[in-house]
Structures are given as C-alpha cells and as structure tokens.
Amino acid sequence: MKPPLPLKLNDVVQLRKPHACGGDTWRITRLGAEIGIVCQTCQRHIRLPRAELERRVRRVLLPE
C-alpha cells in the first residue's frame, strides 16, 4: 500500500485529464477525507475523495 501524497493547502496539482474548460491545473482549498480543489482556468470548485484525487494526480506543482 502506497503512503498518501504529501498535499498541503494552496498546492497546485496537475490532473491526468483536462477539465471541460480545457484547464488541467487545480489549487487545493480543503484537506481531509474529501479534498476541495478549484480549477485555475475557470474557478470551478469541486470536492473529491482523497483516494480518487490521488489516482487522478499527474504531479504536484509549486504553489503560485
């Protein structure tokens, strides 16, 4: 079993699939069992279970 990703508030992550608006970078706004993320292109806010987000993450970028 892999350890959880070391995610912090305001980290920017790149997901594997782009959002409907075309953006693929998201800022983390909430941590816990569910993780809140905001699209950096259209500002859409969604929540995902931590396990699902960790599967979708391609890489963690430096906070902007």
PDBQT receptor file of N, H, CA, C and O in Angstrom, charges set to zero:
ATOM      1  N   MET A   1       0.834  -1.182   0.000  1.00  0.00    +0.000 N 
ATOM      2  CA  MET A   1       0.000   0.000   0.000  1.00  0.00    +0.000 C 
ATOM      3  C   MET A   1       0.882   1.250   0.000  1.00  0.00    +0.000 C 
ATOM      4  O   MET A   1       1.825   1.356   0.784  1.00  0.00    +0.000 OA
ATOM      5  N   LYS A   2       0.559   2.200  -0.896  1.00  0.00    +0.000 N 
ATOM      6  H   LYS A   2      -0.207   2.113  -1.533  1.00  0.00    +0.000 HD
ATOM      7  CA  LYS A   2       1.351   3.420  -1.007  1.00  0.00    +0.000 C 
ATOM      8  C   LYS A   2       0.970   4.400   0.099  1.00  0.00    +0.000 C 
ATOM      9  O   LYS A   2      -0.190   4.454   0.507  1.00  0.00    +0.000 OA
ATOM     10  N   PRO A   3       1.941   5.177   0.586  1.00  0.00    +0.000 N 
ATOM     11  CA  PRO A   3       1.594   6.222   1.557  1.00  0.00    +0.000 C 
ATOM     12  C   PRO A   3       0.840   7.347   0.842  1.00  0.00    +0.000 C 
ATOM     13  O   PRO A   3       0.990   7.501  -0.370  1.00  0.00    +0.000 OA
ATOM     14  N   PRO A   4       0.034   8.137   1.562  1.00  0.00    +0.000 N 
ATOM     15  CA  PRO A   4      -0.707   9.228   0.927  1.00  0.00    +0.000 C 
ATOM     16  C   PRO A   4       0.239  10.310   0.400  1.00  0.00    +0.000 C 
ATOM     17  O   PRO A   4       1.339  10.500   0.917  1.00  0.00    +0.000 OA
ATOM     18  N   LEU A   5      -0.211  11.004  -0.627  1.00  0.00    +0.000 N 
ATOM     19  H   LEU A   5      -1.105  10.850  -1.047  1.00  0.00    +0.000 HD
ATOM     20  CA  LEU A   5       0.576  12.111  -1.175  1.00  0.00    +0.000 C 
ATOM     21  C   LEU A   5       0.697  13.217  -0.132  1.00  0.00    +0.000 C 
ATOM     22  O   LEU A   5      -0.263  13.480   0.593  1.00  0.00    +0.000 OA
ATOM     23  N   PRO A   6       1.847  13.865  -0.042  1.00  0.00    +0.000 N 
ATOM     24  CA  PRO A   6       2.011  14.969   0.914  1.00  0.00    +0.000 C 
ATOM     25  C   PRO A   6       1.401  16.266   0.362  1.00  0.00    +0.000 C 
ATOM     26  O   PRO A   6       2.120  17.134  -0.132  1.00  0.00    +0.000 OA
ATOM     27  N   LEU A   7       0.090  16.388   0.450  1.00  0.00    +0.000 N 
ATOM     28  H   LEU A   7      -0.494  15.683   0.852  1.00  0.00    +0.000 HD
ATOM     29  CA  LEU A   7      -0.607  17.555  -0.072  1.00  0.00    +0.000 C 
ATOM     30  C   LEU A   7      -0.778  18.598   1.021  1.00  0.00    +0.000 C 
ATOM     31  O   LEU A   7      -0.983  18.265   2.188  1.00  0.00    +0.000 OA
ATOM     32  N   LYS A   8      -0.690  19.870   0.627  1.00  0.00    +0.000 N 
ATOM     33  H   LYS A   8      -0.524  20.141  -0.321  1.00  0.00    +0.000 HD
ATOM     34  CA  LYS A   8      -0.872  20.979   1.560  1.00  0.00    +0.000 C 
ATOM     35  C   LYS A   8      -1.866  21.968   0.953  1.00  0.00    +0.000 C 
ATOM     36  O   LYS A   8      -2.085  21.973  -0.258  1.00  0.00    +0.000 OA
ATOM     37  N   LEU A   9      -2.462  22.800   1.798  1.00  0.00    +0.000 N 
ATOM     38  H   LEU A   9      -2.284  22.796   2.782  1.00  0.00    +0.000 HD
ATOM     39  CA  LEU A   9      -3.354  23.840   1.300  1.00  0.00    +0.000 C 
ATOM     40  C   LEU A   9      -2.613  24.749   0.326  1.00  0.00    +0.000 C 
ATOM     41  O   LEU A   9      -1.436  25.052   0.521  1.00  0.00    +0.000 OA
ATOM     42  N   ASN A  10      -3.293  25.171  -0.700  1.00  0.00    +0.000 N 
ATOM     43  H   ASN A  10      -4.249  24.925  -0.859  1.00  0.00    +0.000 HD
ATOM     44  CA  ASN A  10      -2.787  26.066  -1.750  1.00  0.00    +0.000 C 
ATOM     45  C   ASN A  10      -1.752  25.427  -2.660  1.00  0.00    +0.000 C 
ATOM     46  O   ASN A  10      -1.176  26.123  -3.496  1.00  0.00    +0.000 OA
ATOM     47  N   ASP A  11      -1.491  24.122  -2.531  1.00  0.00    +0.000 N 
ATOM     48  H   ASP A  11      -1.959  23.557  -1.851  1.00  0.00    +0.000 HD
ATOM     49  CA  ASP A  11      -0.660  23.438  -3.527  1.00  0.00    +0.000 C 
ATOM     50  C   ASP A  11      -1.424  23.426  -4.848  1.00  0.00    +0.000 C 
ATOM     51  O   ASP A  11      -2.654  23.408  -4.856  1.00  0.00    +0.000 OA
ATOM     52  N   VAL A  12      -0.705  23.435  -5.952  1.00  0.00    +0.000 N 
ATOM     53  H   VAL A  12       0.295  23.450  -5.946  1.00  0.00    +0.000 HD
ATOM     54  CA  VAL A  12      -1.307  23.334  -7.278  1.00  0.00    +0.000 C 
ATOM     55  C   VAL A  12      -0.952  21.962  -7.824  1.00  0.00    +0.000 C 
ATOM     56  O   VAL A  12       0.215  21.571  -7.847  1.00  0.00    +0.000 OA
ATOM     57  N   VAL A  13      -1.988  21.224  -8.271  1.00  0.00    +0.000 N 
ATOM     58  H   VAL A  13      -2.936  21.541  -8.252  1.00  0.00    +0.000 HD
ATOM     59  CA  VAL A  13      -1.769  19.888  -8.822  1.00  0.00    +0.000 C 
ATOM     60  C   VAL A  13      -2.214  19.865 -10.270  1.00  0.00    +0.000 C 
ATOM     61  O   VAL A  13      -3.132  20.580 -10.671  1.00  0.00    +0.000 OA
ATOM     62  N   GLN A  14      -1.546  19.034 -11.039  1.00  0.00    +0.000 N 
ATOM     63  H   GLN A  14      -0.799  18.453 -10.713  1.00  0.00    +0.000 HD
ATOM     64  CA  GLN A  14      -1.926  18.818 -12.432  1.00  0.00    +0.000 C 
ATOM     65  C   GLN A  14      -2.591  17.455 -12.492  1.00  0.00    +0.000 C 
ATOM     66  O   GLN A  14      -2.019  16.459 -12.048  1.00  0.00    +0.000 OA
ATOM     67  N   LEU A  15      -3.810  17.410 -13.044  1.00  0.00    +0.000 N 
ATOM     68  H   LEU A  15      -4.274  18.219 -13.404  1.00  0.00    +0.000 HD
ATOM     69  CA  LEU A  15      -4.538  16.155 -13.151  1.00  0.00    +0.000 C 
ATOM     70  C   LEU A  15      -4.324  15.531 -14.524  1.00  0.00    +0.000 C 
ATOM     71  O   LEU A  15      -3.921  16.199 -15.476  1.00  0.00    +0.000 OA
ATOM     72  N   ARG A  16      -4.603  14.243 -14.599  1.00  0.00    +0.000 N 
ATOM     73  H   ARG A  16      -4.931  13.700 -13.825  1.00  0.00    +0.000 HD
ATOM     74  CA  ARG A  16      -4.373  13.498 -15.845  1.00  0.00    +0.000 C 
ATOM     75  C   ARG A  16      -5.273  13.965 -16.987  1.00  0.00    +0.000 C 
ATOM     76  O   ARG A  16      -4.804  14.134 -18.113  1.00  0.00    +0.000 OA
ATOM     77  N   LYS A  17      -6.552  14.175 -16.709  1.00  0.00    +0.000 N 
ATOM     78  H   LYS A  17      -6.932  14.037 -15.794  1.00  0.00    +0.000 HD
ATOM     79  CA  LYS A  17      -7.484  14.615 -17.749  1.00  0.00    +0.000 C 
ATOM     80  C   LYS A  17      -7.782  16.097 -17.580  1.00  0.00    +0.000 C 
ATOM     81  O   LYS A  17      -7.887  16.578 -16.452  1.00  0.00    +0.000 OA
ATOM     82  N   PRO A  18      -7.921  16.826 -18.679  1.00  0.00    +0.000 N 
ATOM     83  CA  PRO A  18      -8.273  18.244 -18.554  1.00  0.00    +0.000 C 
ATOM     84  C   PRO A  18      -9.742  18.412 -18.163  1.00  0.00    +0.000 C 
ATOM     85  O   PRO A  18     -10.571  17.541 -18.426  1.00  0.00    +0.000 OA
ATOM     86  N   HIS A  19     -10.046  19.536 -17.538  1.00  0.00    +0.000 N 
ATOM     87  H   HIS A  19      -9.373  20.244 -17.324  1.00  0.00    +0.000 HD
ATOM     88  CA  HIS A  19     -11.411  19.914 -17.185  1.00  0.00    +0.000 C 
ATOM     89  C   HIS A  19     -12.147  20.291 -18.462  1.00  0.00    +0.000 C 
ATOM     90  O   HIS A  19     -11.511  20.492 -19.497  1.00  0.00    +0.000 OA
ATOM     91  N   ALA A  20     -13.455  20.391 -18.416  1.00  0.00    +0.000 N 
ATOM     92  H   ALA A  20     -13.972  20.229 -17.575  1.00  0.00    +0.000 HD
ATOM     93  CA  ALA A  20     -14.249  20.752 -19.599  1.00  0.00    +0.000 C 
ATOM     94  C   ALA A  20     -13.835  22.105 -20.183  1.00  0.00    +0.000 C 
ATOM     95  O   ALA A  20     -13.979  22.325 -21.386  1.00  0.00    +0.000 OA
ATOM     96  N   CYS A  21     -13.324  23.014 -19.345  1.00  0.00    +0.000 N 
ATOM     97  H   CYS A  21     -13.207  22.836 -18.368  1.00  0.00    +0.000 HD
ATOM     98  CA  CYS A  21     -12.888  24.330 -19.818  1.00  0.00    +0.000 C 
ATOM     99  C   CYS A  21     -11.531  24.258 -20.508  1.00  0.00    +0.000 C 
ATOM    100  O   CYS A  21     -11.120  25.220 -21.157  1.00  0.00    +0.000 OA
ATOM    101  N   GLY A  22     -10.828  23.129 -20.378  1.00  0.00    +0.000 N 
ATOM    102  H   GLY A  22     -11.162  22.348 -19.851  1.00  0.00    +0.000 HD
ATOM    103  CA  GLY A  22      -9.517  22.974 -21.009  1.00  0.00    +0.000 C 
ATOM    104  C   GLY A  22      -8.358  23.060 -20.035  1.00  0.00    +0.000 C 
ATOM    105  O   GLY A  22      -7.231  22.718 -20.392  1.00  0.00    +0.000 OA
ATOM    106  N   GLY A  23      -8.611  23.513 -18.808  1.00  0.00    +0.000 N 
ATOM    107  H   GLY A  23      -9.526  23.791 -18.518  1.00  0.00    +0.000 HD
ATOM    108  CA  GLY A  23      -7.549  23.627 -17.810  1.00  0.00    +0.000 C 
ATOM    109  C   GLY A  23      -7.257  22.289 -17.146  1.00  0.00    +0.000 C 
ATOM    110  O   GLY A  23      -8.153  21.462 -16.982  1.00  0.00    +0.000 OA
ATOM    111  N   ASP A  24      -5.997  22.079 -16.766  1.00  0.00    +0.000 N 
ATOM    112  H   ASP A  24      -5.269  22.751 -16.899  1.00  0.00    +0.000 HD
ATOM    113  CA  ASP A  24      -5.644  20.826 -16.076  1.00  0.00    +0.000 C 
ATOM    114  C   ASP A  24      -4.913  21.090 -14.762  1.00  0.00    +0.000 C 
ATOM    115  O   ASP A  24      -4.384  20.160 -14.153  1.00  0.00    +0.000 OA
ATOM    116  N   THR A  25      -4.876  22.356 -14.318  1.00  0.00    +0.000 N 
ATOM    117  H   THR A  25      -5.305  23.111 -14.813  1.00  0.00    +0.000 HD
ATOM    118  CA  THR A  25      -4.234  22.674 -13.040  1.00  0.00    +0.000 C 
ATOM    119  C   THR A  25      -5.302  23.108 -12.042  1.00  0.00    +0.000 C 
ATOM    120  O   THR A  25      -6.225  23.854 -12.371  1.00  0.00    +0.000 OA
ATOM    121  N   TRP A  26      -5.150  22.623 -10.818  1.00  0.00    +0.000 N 
ATOM    122  H   TRP A  26      -4.401  22.017 -10.550  1.00  0.00    +0.000 HD
ATOM    123  CA  TRP A  26      -6.127  22.847  -9.761  1.00  0.00    +0.000 C 
ATOM    124  C   TRP A  26      -5.406  23.245  -8.489  1.00  0.00    +0.000 C 
ATOM    125  O   TRP A  26      -4.324  22.729  -8.212  1.00  0.00    +0.000 OA
ATOM    126  N   ARG A  27      -5.990  24.169  -7.695  1.00  0.00    +0.000 N 
ATOM    127  H   ARG A  27      -6.869  24.588  -7.920  1.00  0.00    +0.000 HD
ATOM    128  CA  ARG A  27      -5.439  24.592  -6.402  1.00  0.00    +0.000 C 
ATOM    129  C   ARG A  27      -6.231  23.895  -5.307  1.00  0.00    +0.000 C 
ATOM    130  O   ARG A  27      -7.461  23.856  -5.350  1.00  0.00    +0.000 OA
ATOM    131  N   ILE A  28      -5.519  23.342  -4.320  1.00  0.00    +0.000 N 
ATOM    132  H   ILE A  28      -4.520  23.374  -4.285  1.00  0.00    +0.000 HD
ATOM    133  CA  ILE A  28      -6.150  22.640  -3.206  1.00  0.00    +0.000 C 
ATOM    134  C   ILE A  28      -6.642  23.675  -2.191  1.00  0.00    +0.000 C 
ATOM    135  O   ILE A  28      -5.876  24.518  -1.725  1.00  0.00    +0.000 OA
ATOM    136  N   THR A  29      -7.952  23.594  -1.853  1.00  0.00    +0.000 N 
ATOM    137  H   THR A  29      -8.575  22.909  -2.232  1.00  0.00    +0.000 HD
ATOM    138  CA  THR A  29      -8.552  24.554  -0.931  1.00  0.00    +0.000 C 
ATOM    139  C   THR A  29      -9.073  23.900   0.340  1.00  0.00    +0.000 C 
ATOM    140  O   THR A  29      -9.408  24.606   1.292  1.00  0.00    +0.000 OA
ATOM    141  N   ARG A  30      -9.152  22.579   0.385  1.00  0.00    +0.000 N 
ATOM    142  H   ARG A  30      -8.881  22.006  -0.388  1.00  0.00    +0.000 HD
ATOM    143  CA  ARG A  30      -9.658  21.882   1.559  1.00  0.00    +0.000 C 
ATOM    144  C   ARG A  30      -8.980  20.529   1.637  1.00  0.00    +0.000 C 
ATOM    145  O   ARG A  30      -8.842  19.840   0.626  1.00  0.00    +0.000 OA
ATOM    146  N   LEU A  31      -8.552  20.143   2.845  1.00  0.00    +0.000 N 
ATOM    147  H   LEU A  31      -8.664  20.703   3.666  1.00  0.00    +0.000 HD
ATOM    148  CA  LEU A  31      -7.917  18.846   3.061  1.00  0.00    +0.000 C 
ATOM    149  C   LEU A  31      -8.746  18.027   4.031  1.00  0.00    +0.000 C 
ATOM    150  O   LEU A  31      -9.504  18.575   4.831  1.00  0.00    +0.000 OA
ATOM    151  N   GLY A  32      -8.601  16.722   3.958  1.00  0.00    +0.000 N 
ATOM    152  H   GLY A  32      -7.985  16.277   3.308  1.00  0.00    +0.000 HD
ATOM    153  CA  GLY A  32      -9.326  15.805   4.825  1.00  0.00    +0.000 C 
ATOM    154  C   GLY A  32      -9.646  14.554   4.033  1.00  0.00    +0.000 C 
ATOM    155  O   GLY A  32      -8.939  14.220   3.083  1.00  0.00    +0.000 OA
ATOM    156  N   ALA A  33     -10.720  13.851   4.420  1.00  0.00    +0.000 N 
ATOM    157  H   ALA A  33     -11.295  14.122   5.192  1.00  0.00    +0.000 HD
ATOM    158  CA  ALA A  33     -11.142  12.666   3.684  1.00  0.00    +0.000 C 
ATOM    159  C   ALA A  33     -11.579  13.075   2.274  1.00  0.00    +0.000 C 
ATOM    160  O   ALA A  33     -11.341  12.354   1.305  1.00  0.00    +0.000 OA
ATOM    161  N   GLU A  34     -12.225  14.250   2.176  1.00  0.00    +0.000 N 
ATOM    162  H   GLU A  34     -12.418  14.836   2.963  1.00  0.00    +0.000 HD
ATOM    163  CA  GLU A  34     -12.532  14.832   0.876  1.00  0.00    +0.000 C 
ATOM    164  C   GLU A  34     -11.599  16.013   0.665  1.00  0.00    +0.000 C 
ATOM    165  O   GLU A  34     -11.284  16.750   1.599  1.00  0.00    +0.000 OA
ATOM    166  N   ILE A  35     -11.168  16.176  -0.560  1.00  0.00    +0.000 N 
ATOM    167  H   ILE A  35     -11.424  15.576  -1.319  1.00  0.00    +0.000 HD
ATOM    168  CA  ILE A  35     -10.255  17.266  -0.883  1.00  0.00    +0.000 C 
ATOM    169  C   ILE A  35     -10.990  18.230  -1.813  1.00  0.00    +0.000 C 
ATOM    170  O   ILE A  35     -11.545  17.823  -2.834  1.00  0.00    +0.000 OA
ATOM    171  N   GLY A  36     -10.987  19.512  -1.447  1.00  0.00    +0.000 N 
ATOM    172  H   GLY A  36     -10.537  19.843  -0.618  1.00  0.00    +0.000 HD
ATOM    173  CA  GLY A  36     -11.596  20.537  -2.283  1.00  0.00    +0.000 C 
ATOM    174  C   GLY A  36     -10.542  21.119  -3.212  1.00  0.00    +0.000 C 
ATOM    175  O   GLY A  36      -9.439  21.460  -2.783  1.00  0.00    +0.000 OA
ATOM    176  N   ILE A  37     -10.895  21.229  -4.500  1.00  0.00    +0.000 N 
ATOM    177  H   ILE A  37     -11.790  20.952  -4.849  1.00  0.00    +0.000 HD
ATOM    178  CA  ILE A  37      -9.967  21.799  -5.480  1.00  0.00    +0.000 C 
ATOM    179  C   ILE A  37     -10.710  22.818  -6.340  1.00  0.00    +0.000 C 
ATOM    180  O   ILE A  37     -11.917  22.710  -6.560  1.00  0.00    +0.000 OA
ATOM    181  N   VAL A  38      -9.959  23.813  -6.822  1.00  0.00    +0.000 N 
ATOM    182  H   VAL A  38      -8.979  23.901  -6.644  1.00  0.00    +0.000 HD
ATOM    183  CA  VAL A  38     -10.508  24.877  -7.666  1.00  0.00    +0.000 C 
ATOM    184  C   VAL A  38      -9.714  24.906  -8.957  1.00  0.00    +0.000 C 
ATOM    185  O   VAL A  38      -8.484  24.960  -8.941  1.00  0.00    +0.000 OA
ATOM    186  N   CYS A  39     -10.430  24.868 -10.086  1.00  0.00    +0.000 N 
ATOM    187  H   CYS A  39     -11.429  24.824 -10.099  1.00  0.00    +0.000 HD
ATOM    188  CA  CYS A  39      -9.791  24.941 -11.401  1.00  0.00    +0.000 C 
ATOM    189  C   CYS A  39      -9.130  26.311 -11.549  1.00  0.00    +0.000 C 
ATOM    190  O   CYS A  39      -9.751  27.333 -11.255  1.00  0.00    +0.000 OA
ATOM    191  N   GLN A  40      -7.903  26.339 -11.993  1.00  0.00    +0.000 N 
ATOM    192  H   GLN A  40      -7.399  25.510 -12.232  1.00  0.00    +0.000 HD
ATOM    193  CA  GLN A  40      -7.167  27.595 -12.153  1.00  0.00    +0.000 C 
ATOM    194  C   GLN A  40      -7.570  28.357 -13.413  1.00  0.00    +0.000 C 
ATOM    195  O   GLN A  40      -7.209  29.523 -13.567  1.00  0.00    +0.000 OA
ATOM    196  N   THR A  41      -8.323  27.706 -14.326  1.00  0.00    +0.000 N 
ATOM    197  H   THR A  41      -8.616  26.759 -14.200  1.00  0.00    +0.000 HD
ATOM    198  CA  THR A  41      -8.749  28.367 -15.550  1.00  0.00    +0.000 C 
ATOM    199  C   THR A  41     -10.118  29.019 -15.399  1.00  0.00    +0.000 C 
ATOM    200  O   THR A  41     -10.296  30.184 -15.756  1.00  0.00    +0.000 OA
ATOM    201  N   CYS A  42     -11.107  28.255 -14.860  1.00  0.00    +0.000 N 
ATOM    202  H   CYS A  42     -10.962  27.309 -14.570  1.00  0.00    +0.000 HD
ATOM    203  CA  CYS A  42     -12.480  28.764 -14.802  1.00  0.00    +0.000 C 
ATOM    204  C   CYS A  42     -12.992  28.982 -13.381  1.00  0.00    +0.000 C 
ATOM    205  O   CYS A  42     -14.127  29.427 -13.210  1.00  0.00    +0.000 OA
ATOM    206  N   GLN A  43     -12.191  28.681 -12.357  1.00  0.00    +0.000 N 
ATOM    207  H   GLN A  43     -11.270  28.318 -12.496  1.00  0.00    +0.000 HD
ATOM    208  CA  GLN A  43     -12.542  28.863 -10.944  1.00  0.00    +0.000 C 
ATOM    209  C   GLN A  43     -13.675  27.960 -10.463  1.00  0.00    +0.000 C 
ATOM    210  O   GLN A  43     -14.305  28.269  -9.452  1.00  0.00    +0.000 OA
ATOM    211  N   ARG A  44     -13.953  26.862 -11.149  1.00  0.00    +0.000 N 
ATOM    212  H   ARG A  44     -13.441  26.611 -11.970  1.00  0.00    +0.000 HD
ATOM    213  CA  ARG A  44     -14.952  25.884 -10.707  1.00  0.00    +0.000 C 
ATOM    214  C   ARG A  44     -14.420  25.151  -9.484  1.00  0.00    +0.000 C 
ATOM    215  O   ARG A  44     -13.256  24.751  -9.465  1.00  0.00    +0.000 OA
ATOM    216  N   HIS A  45     -15.259  24.969  -8.455  1.00  0.00    +0.000 N 
ATOM    217  H   HIS A  45     -16.204  25.294  -8.470  1.00  0.00    +0.000 HD
ATOM    218  CA  HIS A  45     -14.858  24.311  -7.210  1.00  0.00    +0.000 C 
ATOM    219  C   HIS A  45     -15.514  22.935  -7.140  1.00  0.00    +0.000 C 
ATOM    220  O   HIS A  45     -16.728  22.825  -7.309  1.00  0.00    +0.000 OA
ATOM    221  N   ILE A  46     -14.728  21.881  -6.892  1.00  0.00    +0.000 N 
ATOM    222  H   ILE A  46     -13.741  21.970  -6.754  1.00  0.00    +0.000 HD
ATOM    223  CA  ILE A  46     -15.274  20.539  -6.723  1.00  0.00    +0.000 C 
ATOM    224  C   ILE A  46     -14.618  19.881  -5.514  1.00  0.00    +0.000 C 
ATOM    225  O   ILE A  46     -13.563  20.321  -5.056  1.00  0.00    +0.000 OA
ATOM    226  N   ARG A  47     -15.244  18.831  -5.003  1.00  0.00    +0.000 N 
ATOM    227  H   ARG A  47     -16.101  18.474  -5.375  1.00  0.00    +0.000 HD
ATOM    228  CA  ARG A  47     -14.681  18.027  -3.924  1.00  0.00    +0.000 C 
ATOM    229  C   ARG A  47     -14.579  16.587  -4.405  1.00  0.00    +0.000 C 
ATOM    230  O   ARG A  47     -15.498  16.065  -5.036  1.00  0.00    +0.000 OA
ATOM    231  N   LEU A  48     -13.460  15.955  -4.101  1.00  0.00    +0.000 N 
ATOM    232  H   LEU A  48     -12.713  16.379  -3.588  1.00  0.00    +0.000 HD
ATOM    233  CA  LEU A  48     -13.234  14.561  -4.459  1.00  0.00    +0.000 C 
ATOM    234  C   LEU A  48     -12.753  13.806  -3.235  1.00  0.00    +0.000 C 
ATOM    235  O   LEU A  48     -12.070  14.380  -2.386  1.00  0.00    +0.000 OA
ATOM    236  N   PRO A  49     -13.098  12.522  -3.128  1.00  0.00    +0.000 N 
ATOM    237  CA  PRO A  49     -12.484  11.719  -2.080  1.00  0.00    +0.000 C 
ATOM    238  C   PRO A  49     -10.970  11.681  -2.286  1.00  0.00    +0.000 C 
ATOM    239  O   PRO A  49     -10.496  11.678  -3.422  1.00  0.00    +0.000 OA
ATOM    240  N   ARG A  50     -10.216  11.653  -1.193  1.00  0.00    +0.000 N 
ATOM    241  H   ARG A  50     -10.601  11.655  -0.270  1.00  0.00    +0.000 HD
ATOM    242  CA  ARG A  50      -8.752  11.675  -1.268  1.00  0.00    +0.000 C 
ATOM    243  C   ARG A  50      -8.212  10.572  -2.185  1.00  0.00    +0.000 C 
ATOM    244  O   ARG A  50      -7.318  10.827  -2.992  1.00  0.00    +0.000 OA
ATOM    245  N   ALA A  51      -8.743   9.351  -2.069  1.00  0.00    +0.000 N 
ATOM    246  H   ALA A  51      -9.469   9.144  -1.414  1.00  0.00    +0.000 HD
ATOM    247  CA  ALA A  51      -8.249   8.231  -2.875  1.00  0.00    +0.000 C 
ATOM    248  C   ALA A  51      -8.432   8.501  -4.368  1.00  0.00    +0.000 C 
ATOM    249  O   ALA A  51      -7.546   8.196  -5.166  1.00  0.00    +0.000 OA
ATOM    250  N   GLU A  52      -9.574   9.069  -4.746  1.00  0.00    +0.000 N 
ATOM    251  H   GLU A  52     -10.293   9.317  -4.097  1.00  0.00    +0.000 HD
ATOM    252  CA  GLU A  52      -9.825   9.365  -6.154  1.00  0.00    +0.000 C 
ATOM    253  C   GLU A  52      -8.895  10.465  -6.663  1.00  0.00    +0.000 C 
ATOM    254  O   GLU A  52      -8.363  10.365  -7.769  1.00  0.00    +0.000 OA
ATOM    255  N   LEU A  53      -8.696  11.509  -5.865  1.00  0.00    +0.000 N 
ATOM    256  H   LEU A  53      -9.128  11.590  -4.966  1.00  0.00    +0.000 HD
ATOM    257  CA  LEU A  53      -7.789  12.586  -6.267  1.00  0.00    +0.000 C 
ATOM    258  C   LEU A  53      -6.372  12.052  -6.458  1.00  0.00    +0.000 C 
ATOM    259  O   LEU A  53      -5.703  12.412  -7.426  1.00  0.00    +0.000 OA
ATOM    260  N   GLU A  54      -5.910  11.202  -5.550  1.00  0.00    +0.000 N 
ATOM    261  H   GLU A  54      -6.454  10.910  -4.763  1.00  0.00    +0.000 HD
ATOM    262  CA  GLU A  54      -4.553  10.679  -5.665  1.00  0.00    +0.000 C 
ATOM    263  C   GLU A  54      -4.378   9.835  -6.919  1.00  0.00    +0.000 C 
ATOM    264  O   GLU A  54      -3.285   9.798  -7.484  1.00  0.00    +0.000 OA
ATOM    265  N   ARG A  55      -5.426   9.160  -7.365  1.00  0.00    +0.000 N 
ATOM    266  H   ARG A  55      -6.314   9.190  -6.906  1.00  0.00    +0.000 HD
ATOM    267  CA  ARG A  55      -5.347   8.403  -8.625  1.00  0.00    +0.000 C 
ATOM    268  C   ARG A  55      -5.271   9.338  -9.825  1.00  0.00    +0.000 C 
ATOM    269  O   ARG A  55      -4.607   9.027 -10.815  1.00  0.00    +0.000 OA
ATOM    270  N   ARG A  56      -5.953  10.490  -9.741  1.00  0.00    +0.000 N 
ATOM    271  H   ARG A  56      -6.492  10.743  -8.937  1.00  0.00    +0.000 HD
ATOM    272  CA  ARG A  56      -6.022  11.422 -10.874  1.00  0.00    +0.000 C 
ATOM    273  C   ARG A  56      -4.809  12.343 -11.006  1.00  0.00    +0.000 C 
ATOM    274  O   ARG A  56      -4.569  12.884 -12.085  1.00  0.00    +0.000 OA
ATOM    275  N   VAL A  57      -4.046  12.530  -9.939  1.00  0.00    +0.000 N 
ATOM    276  H   VAL A  57      -4.241  12.091  -9.062  1.00  0.00    +0.000 HD
ATOM    277  CA  VAL A  57      -2.938  13.485  -9.948  1.00  0.00    +0.000 C 
ATOM    278  C   VAL A  57      -1.796  12.991 -10.829  1.00  0.00    +0.000 C 
ATOM    279  O   VAL A  57      -1.334  11.858 -10.694  1.00  0.00    +0.000 OA
ATOM    280  N   ARG A  58      -1.352  13.856 -11.727  1.00  0.00    +0.000 N 
ATOM    281  H   ARG A  58      -1.727  14.776 -11.837  1.00  0.00    +0.000 HD
ATOM    282  CA  ARG A  58      -0.168  13.562 -12.536  1.00  0.00    +0.000 C 
ATOM    283  C   ARG A  58       1.077  14.037 -11.798  1.00  0.00    +0.000 C 
ATOM    284  O   ARG A  58       2.069  13.314 -11.712  1.00  0.00    +0.000 OA
ATOM    285  N   ARG A  59       1.020  15.271 -11.260  1.00  0.00    +0.000 N 
ATOM    286  H   ARG A  59       0.214  15.859 -11.329  1.00  0.00    +0.000 HD
ATOM    287  CA  ARG A  59       2.153  15.810 -10.492  1.00  0.00    +0.000 C 
ATOM    288  C   ARG A  59       1.692  16.978  -9.630  1.00  0.00    +0.000 C 
ATOM    289  O   ARG A  59       0.682  17.625  -9.905  1.00  0.00    +0.000 OA
ATOM    290  N   VAL A  60       2.461  17.221  -8.592  1.00  0.00    +0.000 N 
ATOM    291  H   VAL A  60       3.282  16.695  -8.369  1.00  0.00    +0.000 HD
ATOM    292  CA  VAL A  60       2.216  18.358  -7.702  1.00  0.00    +0.000 C 
ATOM    293  C   VAL A  60       3.172  19.465  -8.117  1.00  0.00    +0.000 C 
ATOM    294  O   VAL A  60       4.386  19.265  -8.163  1.00  0.00    +0.000 OA
ATOM    295  N   LEU A  61       2.616  20.637  -8.418  1.00  0.00    +0.000 N 
ATOM    296  H   LEU A  61       1.630  20.800  -8.381  1.00  0.00    +0.000 HD
ATOM    297  CA  LEU A  61       3.416  21.780  -8.861  1.00  0.00    +0.000 C 
ATOM    298  C   LEU A  61       3.702  22.682  -7.665  1.00  0.00    +0.000 C 
ATOM    299  O   LEU A  61       3.088  22.524  -6.610  1.00  0.00    +0.000 OA
ATOM    300  N   LEU A  62       4.600  23.598  -7.818  1.00  0.00    +0.000 N 
ATOM    301  H   LEU A  62       5.098  23.726  -8.675  1.00  0.00    +0.000 HD
ATOM    302  CA  LEU A  62       4.887  24.568  -6.765  1.00  0.00    +0.000 C 
ATOM    303  C   LEU A  62       3.716  25.514  -6.593  1.00  0.00    +0.000 C 
ATOM    304  O   LEU A  62       3.081  25.878  -7.583  1.00  0.00    +0.000 OA
ATOM    305  N   PRO A  63       3.405  25.929  -5.362  1.00  0.00    +0.000 N 
ATOM    306  CA  PRO A  63       2.320  26.907  -5.173  1.00  0.00    +0.000 C 
ATOM    307  C   PRO A  63       2.649  28.211  -5.897  1.00  0.00    +0.000 C 
ATOM    308  O   PRO A  63       3.799  28.649  -5.927  1.00  0.00    +0.000 OA
ATOM    309  N   GLU A  64       1.627  28.815  -6.472  1.00  0.00    +0.000 N 
ATOM    310  H   GLU A  64       0.693  28.459  -6.448  1.00  0.00    +0.000 HD
ATOM    311  CA  GLU A  64       1.832  30.079  -7.210  1.00  0.00    +0.000 C 
ATOM    312  C   GLU A  64       1.675  31.260  -6.309  1.00  0.00    +0.000 C 
ATOM    313  O   GLU A  64       1.811  32.399  -6.755  1.00  0.00    +0.000 OA
TER     314      GLU A  64
